[in-house]
Amino acid sequence: MSVMMGMRLTVDPARFEQVAREDSDAMRAIAERAKSLGAIHHAFFAGDGEVLIADEWETEEGFHEFFAAASSEIGLLMSQAGVTNVPRPEFWRMLDTPDRF
């Protein structure tokens, strides 16, 4: 069963979005690499002074393999956007409950 990966970035969401748009080719290349290693869904969400990365992965190991291979590219984009924290991925597994949809 798949896992959900979440990671919080301390960054101005507008600046983050601007950098992502300006370097859309790099963003797409990173996304394609993620898909090839088991990423199912990926999205960014804006909050008050932060951005949440929300991914669904086939396995936690797939995420770690992806991140190890793409960490320098991701780090450069985060630096350009002004991320000020050291992001740490967190993982959750889906529970099989009767109210799931």
C-alpha positions in Angstrom: 0.0 0.0 0.0 1.2 3.5 -0.8 2.6 6.1 1.7 2.0 9.8 2.1 5.1 12.0 2.4 4.8 15.5 3.8 7.5 18.1 4.1 7.2 21.7 5.4 9.3 24.5 3.9 9.7 27.8 5.7 9.5 30.2 2.7 7.4 32.9 1.2 4.9 31.0 -0.8 4.7 33.7 -3.5 8.5 33.7 -4.0 8.5 29.9 -4.1 5.7 29.9 -6.7 7.6 32.5 -8.8 10.9 30.4 -8.7 8.9 27.3 -9.7 7.4 29.1 -12.7 10.7 30.7 -13.7 12.4 27.3 -13.7 9.5 25.2 -15.0 11.7 22.9 -17.1 13.7 21.9 -14.0 10.5 21.4 -12.0 9.1 19.1 -14.7 12.3 17.1 -15.0 12.4 16.5 -11.3 8.7 15.5 -11.4 9.4 13.0 -14.2 12.3 11.5 -12.2 10.0 11.2 -9.2 7.3 9.4 -11.3 9.9 6.9 -12.6 10.8 6.0 -9.0 7.2 5.6 -7.7 5.7 9.0 -7.1 1.9 8.7 -7.6 0.7 12.2 -6.7 2.6 15.5 -6.0 1.4 19.0 -5.0 2.5 22.1 -3.1 0.2 23.9 -0.7 0.7 27.4 0.6 0.3 28.4 4.2 1.3 31.3 6.4 5.0 31.7 5.6 5.4 28.1 4.5 4.8 25.6 1.7 3.8 22.0 2.3 4.9 19.4 -0.1 2.3 16.6 -0.2 3.2 13.4 -2.1 1.9 9.9 -2.4 4.6 7.3 -3.1 4.4 3.6 -3.9 7.0 3.1 -1.1 9.0 5.2 1.3 12.2 3.7 -0.2 11.2 5.0 -3.6 11.1 8.6 -2.2 14.5 8.2 -0.5 16.0 6.9 -3.7 14.5 9.8 -5.6 15.6 12.4 -3.1 19.2 11.1 -3.0 19.4 11.3 -6.7 17.8 14.8 -7.0 18.9 16.5 -3.8 21.3 18.9 -5.5 18.7 20.1 -8.0 16.1 20.3 -5.3 18.5 22.1 -3.0 19.3 24.7 -5.6 15.6 25.5 -6.3 15.0 25.7 -2.5 17.9 28.1 -2.1 16.7 30.3 -5.0 13.2 30.4 -3.4 14.6 31.4 0.0 13.8 28.3 2.1 15.2 28.9 5.5 14.7 25.6 7.3 16.2 22.2 6.8 13.2 20.3 5.4 12.5 16.8 6.9 10.2 14.4 5.2 7.6 12.7 7.3 5.7 9.5 6.2 2.3 8.1 6.9 0.6 4.9 5.8 -3.0 4.8 5.0 -5.3 3.0 7.5 -8.0 0.7 6.3 -11.1 2.2 7.8 -14.7 1.9 6.8 -15.2 5.7 6.1 -12.3 6.0 3.6 -13.2 7.4 0.2 
